[in-house]
Structures are given as C-alpha cells and as structure tokens.
Amino acid sequence: MTATLRALFWSSRPLSWINTAFPFAAAYVLTAASTPRDGAAAPAGSFDFSTVPWLVAIVGFVFFLVPYNLAMYGINDVFDYESDLRNPRKGGVEGALLDRGMHRPTLVASVVTTVPFLVFLVAVGGPLSALVLAVSMFAVVAYSAPRLRFKERPFVDSVTSSTHFVSPAVFGLVLAGADFTPALWSLLGAFFLWGMASHAFGAVQDVLADREGGIASTATVIGARSTVRLSVVAYLLAGVLMTFTDWPGPLAALIPVGYAISCAPWWNVADADAEGVNKGWRRFLTLNFVSGFLTTMLLIWWVSLRG
C-alpha cells in the first residue's frame, strides 16, 4: 500500500498541483466575494468574503489540487509508458515512470478520487458550469487516452494542455457567476497563451525521445528551433494582452516576458541538441513559483484597491 501511494503521489506531479488549484481558488473566491448573497450587483470596488460559499471553495480547491492532477498525469504516465522508457528525464519530479503493475491501480485511482468531487461540483453549479467542467475533464482524458491521443495532434496538443490549466479558472468564474468583461477576457487569453507556450517549450526537450517512440507533437513536426521561437512569441503576446487588464494587472505583463527571456537562449537550438533545453525547463519550474508569488501579490493589491 505504501509503495502504491508513493507511486500515485509522484505520478500526480506534486510540483504542479498549485498550477491548477490556485487558478480555480482565486477565480472562484474573488468572484463570489464580489457578489452579495441576494444575487444583486455588488457595489463597485467592494469585496465581502463572508459571502463566499467556503465549502464549495475548499472542495473545488482540493479537487483541482490532487485528484485532477492524478487523473491528468496518471493517465498520461500509463499510456506514454513506452516513450517514457526512452526518456532520460522520466522517473523523478519531471514525470513518473510507472511500473507496468501500477497501470491499472493508477487508472482506478484516477476514477475513484475524481468522481465524488465531480458529482458534488456539478450538483452545486448550473448547466454552464457543468459544461465547463465536462470540457475540462474531457481535455484531461483526451490528451493521453488511446484513439483520442490529442497529445499526438500537432498544435492541438498545446491547446489541450493549456485547457488543463485555464479551465479550472474558467470553471471557478462561471460557478461563482462572474461578469466576463473585456479585461477578464484579456486576462484569460493571456493565461491561455502562456499555457500553450509552456507546453510547446516543454515538449522541445522530448523531441528525440518522442520521435523514437513514434509520438507526434508540435515540437516533433515543426522542429525544436521553430517550437522555441513559437513559444517566445506566444509569451510576448500574452504580455501584450495583460496590458488590457485592470490596474495593477498590466504590471503582470512582465511575468510572461520573463518566461520569454528564459526561453530565448534556445532560439536557434537544433533538434540534435534539444535535450539540452531541459536546463531551461528546470528553470521554468522554478520560475513558476516566482510567478505564482508575484501574481498573488498583484491580486492582493488589486483587491485592496477595490476594498
């Protein structure tokens, strides 16, 4: 049992848990706090955190923290086993290498841990939030599952991966009844571009392993050099979109620009040298925590200006 739990733990990519839980929590709590219990429009610039349905917030946070990631990455580890065997970076914090004997337990655990949360979240929401959650879970399964295998469809792979991270935020917004203003659309668009850029850049280091494993992706099709350049441009466009958000949101434009600068050293990387991009990917993992801290500080500032 201990060995099984340890394998499931690493398969869920604990370093990435916060990347899906935080977007949901921030979106849901801030939206709910700006909407009085009677459903009337909140006074401009006001937040009342006593109006937040905290049980829903906590259940949603826990779901997107662990079960969601176990399903997303666990399914991936099971059906990517053959290519992962050829990938030298698998078997640690960057991705588990599941023993064949763990494949069935991982799939079972993915179902058992997600279904109760899904039932609850659908029950407390409405048709639109249920639809968003369905799209989110479909993206989780479709990315790796046989026949669908969106991860092997160039460009669709990056779109699907970005959906994994943006959809929890969209679900939180819809569940809490957010007003989708142009500024909010700009923020979500920037987040989506960030997700696409991050997935594409992360795939560069696996170009050789994926080709040997017969896996198609944006990176294997257009090559390492073009993929890095695409990522840098997407990060910069995300920064541009952030300038259309409400103050101090435009300051967050510097965050995706930081990612672009981090990727820039590999602007001319050749396919044969693609594995060296792992250095940039490890820096990316660290940058995520720095960016998360800065985003949190900006959110607190944004709330204080309207409180």
matplotlib code that plots the C-alpha trace (Angstrom):
import matplotlib.pyplot as plt

x = [0.0, 2.8, 4.6, 1.3, 0.6, 4.2, 3.8, 0.5, 1.9, 4.8, 2.6, 0.4, 3.3, 3.2, 5.2, 2.4, -0.6, -0.8, -0.8, -4.4, -5.7, -4.7, -6.4, -9.7, -9.5, -8.5, -11.2, -14.0, -13.3, -12.8, -15.9, -18.0, -16.7, -17.9, -21.4, -23.8, -25.8, -29.0, -27.5, -27.7, -24.9, -22.1, -21.2, -18.3, -15.0, -16.4, -15.5, -17.3, -15.6, -18.4, -20.5, -18.1, -19.5, -16.4, -17.4, -17.6, -14.3, -12.5, -13.9, -13.0, -9.5, -8.8, -10.2, -8.0, -5.1, -4.7, -7.4, -7.4, -3.7, -3.6, -6.1, -4.3, -0.8, -1.6, -3.5, -0.5, 2.0, 0.1, -0.4, 3.0, 4.9, 6.7, 8.0, 8.8, 11.2, 13.3, 13.1, 16.0, 14.2, 11.4, 11.5, 11.6, 9.9, 9.6, 7.5, 7.0, 8.0, 5.2, 5.9, 3.5, 2.0, 0.9, -1.0, -4.4, -4.2, -3.4, -6.4, -8.7, -7.4, -8.0, -11.6, -12.2, -10.7, -12.3, -15.9, -17.1, -15.7, -17.3, -20.7, -20.5, -19.3, -21.9, -24.6, -23.7, -23.4, -25.6, -25.7, -23.0, -20.5, -21.2, -20.4, -17.1, -16.2, -17.1, -14.8, -12.0, -12.3, -12.6, -9.3, -7.7, -8.7, -8.4, -4.8, -3.4, -6.1, -5.9, -7.7, -8.2, -4.5, -4.7, -1.1, -0.2, -2.0, 0.3, -0.9, -4.0, -1.6, -0.6, -4.2, -5.4, -2.6, -3.4, -7.0, -5.8, -4.7, -7.1, -10.3, -10.1, -10.1, -13.0, -14.9, -14.4, -15.6, -18.7, -19.5, -19.4, -21.3, -18.6, -19.3, -17.0, -15.7, -13.1, -10.5, -11.3, -11.2, -7.8, -6.5, -7.9, -6.4, -3.0, -3.2, -4.2, -1.2, 1.1, -0.2, 0.3, 3.8, 4.8, 3.6, 5.3, 8.6, 8.4, 8.0, 11.2, 13.4, 11.5, 11.8, 14.2, 12.5, 9.1, 10.3, 11.8, 8.5, 6.5, 4.8, 3.9, 3.7, 4.1, 7.8, 8.4, 6.6, 8.0, 11.3, 13.0, 14.1, 10.7, 8.9, 11.1, 10.5, 6.8, 6.9, 8.8, 6.3, 3.3, 4.8, 5.3, 1.7, 0.5, 2.3, 0.6, -2.9, -2.1, -1.8, -5.5, -6.5, -7.5, -4.7, -2.4, -2.9, -0.8, 2.2, 1.7, 2.7, 6.3, 5.7, 5.3, 8.0, 10.3, 9.4, 10.2, 13.6, 14.2, 13.5, 15.4, 18.8, 17.5, 16.2, 18.5, 18.6, 18.9, 16.9, 20.1, 20.7, 17.0, 17.6, 19.8, 16.6, 15.9, 18.1, 15.6, 12.7, 14.1, 14.4, 10.8, 9.7, 11.4, 10.0, 6.5, 6.8, 8.3, 5.5, 2.9, 4.2, 4.1, 0.6, -0.6, 0.9, -0.8, -4.1, -3.9, -3.0, -5.9, -8.4, -7.0, -7.6, -11.2, -11.8]
y = [0.0, 2.4, 1.7, 2.2, 5.5, 6.7, 5.8, 7.7, 10.7, 11.1, 10.3, 13.3, 15.7, 17.4, 20.3, 21.2, 20.8, 24.5, 25.4, 24.1, 24.6, 28.3, 29.5, 27.9, 29.2, 32.8, 33.0, 31.5, 33.2, 36.7, 36.4, 35.1, 37.8, 40.5, 39.0, 39.5, 36.5, 38.0, 37.9, 41.6, 43.5, 44.3, 47.9, 48.9, 48.2, 46.1, 42.6, 40.8, 37.4, 36.4, 35.8, 33.1, 29.5, 28.2, 24.6, 24.8, 26.7, 24.2, 21.1, 22.7, 23.6, 20.1, 18.6, 20.7, 20.3, 16.5, 14.3, 16.4, 16.2, 12.5, 11.9, 14.2, 13.0, 9.4, 8.7, 10.2, 8.0, 4.9, 5.4, 7.1, 4.2, 3.0, 6.5, 7.3, 4.3, 6.2, 9.5, 10.1, 12.7, 10.4, 8.9, 12.0, 15.3, 15.9, 12.8, 9.4, 6.1, 3.8, 0.2, -1.8, -3.3, 0.2, 1.0, -0.5, 0.9, 4.3, 4.3, 3.0, 5.7, 8.4, 7.4, 6.8, 10.0, 12.3, 11.1, 12.1, 15.6, 15.9, 14.8, 17.5, 20.3, 19.5, 19.5, 22.9, 24.6, 25.1, 23.8, 26.2, 25.4, 21.7, 22.1, 23.9, 21.1, 18.5, 20.2, 20.3, 16.6, 15.7, 17.5, 15.6, 12.3, 13.1, 14.3, 10.8, 8.2, 5.7, 6.7, 10.3, 11.0, 14.8, 15.0, 13.4, 16.0, 18.9, 22.3, 20.6, 19.2, 22.6, 23.9, 20.9, 21.2, 24.9, 23.9, 21.8, 24.9, 27.6, 25.6, 25.4, 29.2, 29.4, 26.9, 28.9, 32.1, 30.5, 28.7, 31.9, 33.9, 36.2, 39.0, 38.3, 41.8, 42.7, 42.9, 39.5, 38.0, 39.6, 38.0, 34.6, 35.0, 35.8, 32.8, 30.6, 31.8, 31.2, 27.6, 26.9, 28.5, 26.5, 23.2, 23.7, 24.7, 21.7, 19.4, 20.6, 18.6, 15.4, 15.7, 12.8, 10.5, 11.3, 10.6, 7.3, 6.4, 7.3, 10.2, 13.2, 16.7, 20.3, 20.0, 16.8, 18.2, 21.7, 21.0, 22.3, 25.7, 26.7, 25.5, 27.6, 30.6, 30.0, 29.8, 33.0, 34.8, 33.4, 34.5, 38.0, 38.1, 37.0, 40.0, 42.3, 41.0, 41.7, 45.4, 45.4, 44.3, 46.5, 48.1, 46.8, 43.9, 45.5, 45.0, 41.3, 41.7, 41.4, 37.8, 36.2, 38.4, 36.8, 33.4, 34.6, 35.8, 32.5, 30.6, 33.0, 31.3, 28.3, 30.5, 28.6, 25.2, 22.2, 19.0, 17.1, 19.4, 19.6, 17.5, 20.4, 22.5, 20.5, 23.2, 25.8, 23.6, 23.2, 27.0, 27.1, 25.0, 27.5, 30.4, 29.1, 29.6, 33.1, 34.0, 32.5, 34.7, 37.8, 37.0, 36.6, 39.9, 41.6, 40.0, 41.2, 44.7, 44.6, 43.6, 46.2, 49.0, 47.9, 47.0]
z = [0.0, 0.9, -2.4, -4.3, -2.6, -3.2, -7.0, -7.2, -5.4, -7.8, -10.8, -9.9, -10.3, -6.8, -8.1, -10.5, -8.0, -7.3, -11.0, -11.3, -7.7, -7.5, -10.7, -9.5, -6.0, -7.0, -9.7, -7.5, -4.2, -5.7, -7.9, -5.0, -2.7, -5.1, -5.3, -2.3, -1.2, -2.6, -6.1, -6.6, -8.3, -5.9, -5.3, -7.4, -5.8, -2.9, -1.6, 1.1, 1.8, 4.2, 1.0, -0.2, -0.1, 1.6, 1.4, -2.3, -2.5, -0.3, -2.2, -5.5, -4.4, -3.1, -6.3, -8.6, -6.2, -6.2, -7.9, -11.0, -11.3, -10.6, -13.4, -15.8, -15.2, -14.2, -17.4, -19.3, -17.4, -18.2, -21.9, -22.5, -20.9, -24.0, -24.9, -21.2, -21.2, -23.8, -22.0, -19.6, -17.5, -16.5, -13.1, -10.9, -10.3, -14.0, -14.5, -13.1, -14.8, -13.6, -13.3, -15.5, -12.4, -11.4, -14.6, -13.6, -10.0, -11.4, -13.7, -11.0, -8.5, -11.1, -11.3, -7.6, -6.5, -9.1, -9.4, -5.9, -6.4, -9.8, -8.6, -5.8, -8.1, -10.7, -8.0, -6.6, -10.0, -13.0, -16.6, -17.8, -15.0, -15.6, -19.3, -18.4, -16.0, -18.7, -21.2, -18.6, -17.8, -21.5, -22.1, -19.3, -20.7, -24.4, -24.1, -23.4, -23.8, -26.8, -30.0, -28.9, -28.1, -28.5, -27.4, -30.8, -32.8, -33.6, -32.2, -30.7, -28.1, -26.9, -27.0, -24.9, -22.4, -21.9, -21.4, -18.5, -16.6, -17.8, -17.5, -13.6, -13.6, -16.1, -14.0, -10.9, -12.7, -14.1, -10.9, -9.0, -11.6, -13.0, -15.4, -18.4, -19.2, -21.9, -19.2, -17.9, -21.5, -21.9, -18.7, -19.7, -23.2, -21.8, -19.4, -22.4, -24.5, -21.5, -21.2, -24.9, -24.9, -21.8, -23.2, -26.5, -24.9, -22.5, -25.5, -27.1, -24.7, -25.7, -29.5, -29.9, -27.3, -28.8, -32.3, -31.3, -29.6, -32.6, -30.9, -33.0, -31.4, -32.3, -31.5, -33.5, -36.5, -36.8, -35.0, -31.9, -33.2, -34.6, -31.4, -29.2, -31.4, -31.3, -27.5, -27.2, -29.4, -27.5, -24.2, -25.6, -26.9, -23.5, -22.1, -24.6, -23.6, -19.9, -20.7, -21.3, -17.8, -14.9, -12.8, -11.5, -13.9, -16.6, -14.3, -14.7, -18.4, -17.1, -16.0, -19.4, -20.7, -18.1, -19.5, -23.0, -21.8, -20.1, -23.4, -25.6, -25.2, -27.2, -30.1, -32.6, -30.9, -33.3, -33.0, -32.1, -29.1, -28.0, -24.8, -23.6, -23.3, -20.1, -18.4, -19.4, -18.4, -14.9, -14.7, -15.9, -13.0, -10.6, -12.5, -11.9, -8.2, -8.5, -10.9, -8.6, -5.8, -7.9, -9.2, -5.6, -4.6, -7.5, -6.7, -3.1, -4.4, -6.8, -4.1, -1.7, -4.3, -4.5, -0.9]

ax = plt.figure().add_subplot(projection="3d")
ax.plot(x, y, z, "-o")
ax.set_aspect("equal")
plt.show()
